[in-house]
Amino acid sequence: MIQLATFPPAFGLRNVSPFCLKTEMLLTSLQLPFELVEEADPRKAPKAKLPYLIVDGEKIADSELITQYLDQVTQGQVYADLSAEQKAQGTAVTRLAEDHLYWMLVASRWLDSDWWPNVVEGFFGFVPKIVRPLITRLARKQVAKTYDLQGLGRHTLAEQKSFAERDLAALEALVSHEGYLFGQTPNIFDFTVASLMAGIYDNQPATWLTEIAQSYNNLKTYTERVQAHVGVYGREAV
């Protein structure tokens, strides 16, 4: 049995990390039996981040490396029927989503002073109260440093919002009004986009990024379509 280590629910999301949700969608689409294992403290993960798989006692970390592993064990089913050009386009979309837009999702949660208490409650409940203020300050400082090193943290909030709008407009133009990125069946690249957007749209309470994304109706409909097709949703059941 495969185990998928993921974060506990938070912010109205049963799967709060786009990378964890993407992997859950992929495992489900491949019809591989697995169980979810909640891990509140990512420091316990092999690379100090989630998700990771546990297969026969072996831990496989990082969603992209997990994807490559699953492609190998399923004899190429992950990228089945995709041309070299489609895989290249999908990789480019993945980089936009996971290496750019994702960081603005992080910033809209962690670095917005009004939203920050939700992070403390949602992510640090496992930390003893006596040391929680210190741990959360240090964690937030590390996120701010990473965001600065990424480059986005050196811009004003207005500039960050303009970057987000361009990213969302690009995704809005790419996704189909009826099908999926590369046909009538969603694949790993659809899971990548939809898992990120599910975290943006269904985040509770809304962040500044949620509010911007609401105007991209085609992208919102597409996100719902991908989740419905695979039967895996980011949000908690009502």
Buried (B, 14 or more C-beta within 10 A) or exposed (E): EBBBBBBBBBBBBBBBBBBBBBBBBBBBBBEBEBEBEEBBEBEEBBEEBBBBBBBEEEEBBBBBEBBEBBBEEBEEBBBEEBEEEBBEBBEEBBEBBBEBBBBBBBBBBBBBEEBBEBBBEBBBEEBEEEEBEEEBEEBBEEBBEEBEEBEBBEEEEEEBBEBBBEBBEBBBEBBBEEBBBBEEEBBBBBBBBBBBBBBBBBBBEBBBBBEBBEEBEBBBEBBBBBBEBBEBBBBBEE
